[in-house]
Amino acid sequence: QPARLFPLIIFVYIIYLVFKDISFYKRNMKKIILAILIFLVTSIPMGIYINKHFNDYTGRFNQTCILNKELVKGWYGGRFTVKEVIIHNLKKTFLMFNYIGDPNHRHNLSMYPELDFFTGIFFVVGLGYSLYKLFSPHIFLFAVVFLIFIQTGVLTIEAPHSLRTILIIPSVIFFCAVFIKKARDFYLKQFKEKGRKPSGDKKISGLSFLKIPGKMYFNQ
C-alpha cells in the first residue's frame, strides 16, 4: 500500500533540510521532539503487529510487485526479465496521465488518460518548471511525494494502475497550480508593462479556459 512509504518522504525531507536550512532544527527542536514522541506512540502497535505477522504484512507486496521474479515469470510466461518489465511499466505509468490510463473500470474511465487534455498540459508544464526550481522547499516536498508514490505504480504487475498511485494526486494538483500561477503572473505582467491594469472582467476572461477541463470531463 502506498501509505507505507510516508516515512521515506519524511526521511528524504529531513536530509534536505540538513543541507538547505540546518537552523530549522534548532528553531523547532521542541516541536520535533514532540512529533517524534507522537510518532513512536502511534507506530509501536503497528510495529508489534508487523513483528508478529510479517508474512501477512508483506503478502500483498509479494503478490503484485514486479521485483518478485517468480511473479514476473508467471505473469509474462518467461518472456521478459524484471529489468525489462520495470522499463515497460515506467513508460506506461508516466503515459497514463495524458495517453492511455488505467484499464480497470473500478479505478478509471477504462483506458482514458487520467487527466483531460488541458489539465494534462498544465501538469506537464508545471512539472517541468518545478524540476527547474526543484530545491525550493515547497516544490521539493511535492516533487518527492510524486517521485516516491509513482513507484507504487511502476512496481506493480498491473501497470498502469491509478489506484496504487492515488497518493500522487496532491502533487499533480500542485504542479497544475504552479503552471496556472505562472500563466496568471505572465498575463498580468503584460498589462503592467504597457502601463495598464486589467479590469475584473479581463482577469476572469484571461483565465476562463480553466473552466474547459471540468466541462470536458463531466460530459464524457
N, C-alpha and C positions, 0 to 999 in steps of 0.2 A: 504494500500500500504506500502511495506517495508520501503520506503524512509522516512516515517513519524517517524521512530524510530531513525533517526540520532541524534536528540537532546539527547536521552537516552545514546548513545555511548559517546557523549561529556561529559555528566554529570558524567558517570562512570569513565572516564579518568581524569576528574578534581579531583574527590575524590582520585583516585590512586596517582596522583601527590602530593596531600596533604601529603600522607604518605611516598611516595618514594623520593620526592625532593621538599620540600616546597619553597626552594630558587628559583625555576623555576619562580614562580610568581613575585618575586622581580626583577629578571633579565629581565623579559619580560613584565613588567607592562604596558608600553606604547602600545605595540602590542596587549596585552589582551584587554585594553580599546578600542582600535580601532576596534578589532574584535567584541566586544560586541555592539558597535555603528552600525557597518555594519549589524550585526545580527538583531538588533532592526529595522533598516530601512527596511530591506528586509522581515522581518517576520510580521510587523504591517499590511500590506494589507491582508495577509493570515489570521491573527488573526481576522480582521474585518469581513472577509468573513465567517469564522467559527462561529463567534458570531451570524451572521445573518442567516446562513444556516446550523445550527449544524446537523440537521437530514440528509441533503444531504451529509455532510462531513463524517458522520458515517454510512450512509446507507449500503454501500457495506460490511462494517465490520459486521453488523448485519445479512447480508445475507450469509456470508461464515464462520464466526468464531464459533468454537465449544463451546465457553463459553456461547453461546445462547442456553439455554436448549430446547426451542421450536424447534429450528433448528435441534438439535441432535435427538430429539424425532421423528420429522417428517422424517428425513433422514434415520434413522435406525429402524423406526417403534416401538420405545419404548424398543428395546432390550438391549440397552446399556446406562449407565449413562455417564455424562460428564467426570468424572474421568477415566472411562474405555476407552473412546474414546481418551483421552489425552495420556494414556499409549500406546494404539494401534498406534496412529499417531506418537508418539515418535519413536517407533520401525521402522515403515515404512519410516519415514523421514531419519533416520540415515542409514538404509539399502539401500536407493535409490542410494547411491554413488557406492556401489560395488555389489549389488544384484539385486533388482528389482526397476527400475526407474519409472518416471512419465509415465503413460499410454497414456497421451494426445499427439496426433501426432503434435499438434501445438507447443508443448514445447520440444519435445524429440523424439528420436527414440523409439517408443512406447515399454514400459516395459524393455528397455535396461538400464543397470546401467548408471548413469550419468558420471561415469569415466570408462575408459578402464582398463583392468586388471593391467597393470604396474603402471599407474598413481594412481589407487586406492590403491596400496601398498605404493607408495610414500606418498600419503595423510595420510593414517592411521599411518604409522611410524612417519612421520613428525609431525602429530598432537599429538601423544604420547610424542615425545621428547619436543614439545612446551609446553605441560601441565607440564612436568617436570621442564622446565625453565620458568614457567608462568609469573613470576614477572620481567622478563627482559622487558624494555619499549616497544620495537617493537613487541615482541611476545605477550605481554599483550594486546596491541591495536588490533592486528589481531584476538586474541582469543575472545575478547569482541565483535568485529564485527561479528565473526562467531556465537557465542552463542546467540547474540541478534537477528540477522537476521534469524537464523534457526527456531526461534519461529514462524515466519510467515508461515512456512511450517507445523510445529507441530499443530498450532491452526486452520488450515484451514480444512474444512469439506472434502476437496478433496485430502487429503494427499495420496501418496507423490506428491508434486506439485513443480516442478523445477522452474517454472516462478516466484512464490511468494517467492522463496528463492534465486533468481538470484543475490542478492547483497552479498551473501557469496562467490561468485567466487574469489574476490581478496584474501580472507583468504585461500581458498582451494589452490590457486596457491602458496601462501606464504608457507603453510605447506609442499607442494610438494618440493618447493625450499629449505626449511630447510633440508629435507631429502637428496636432491641432494648435497647440500653443505657439509653435514656431511659425505656422501658417498665419495665425492671427497677428502675431508680432510683425511679420513681414507686411501683411495687409495694412495695418495701422501706420507702419513706418512710411509707406508710400504717400499717405496723406500728409504726414508730418513734414517730409522733405519738400513737399510742394506748398507748404505753409497753410494747409487746410486741415480741418478737423472733421472726421466723419460723423455724420449725424447718427442718431439711434437707428434709423431705418437702414442706413448704409452698412452699419455694423452688423445688423441682423442679416441683410441680404447677402453680405460678403461671406457669411458662414452658413447660408441656408442650405448648401449642398450636404451638410451634416444630417439633414432630415432624410436624405435619399436611402441610406443603408437600411434604416428601420422599415421604410415602406417596402423596399425590395424583399426583405426577409419575411415580413409578416404576410406578404401576398404570394408566398410560394404555394 
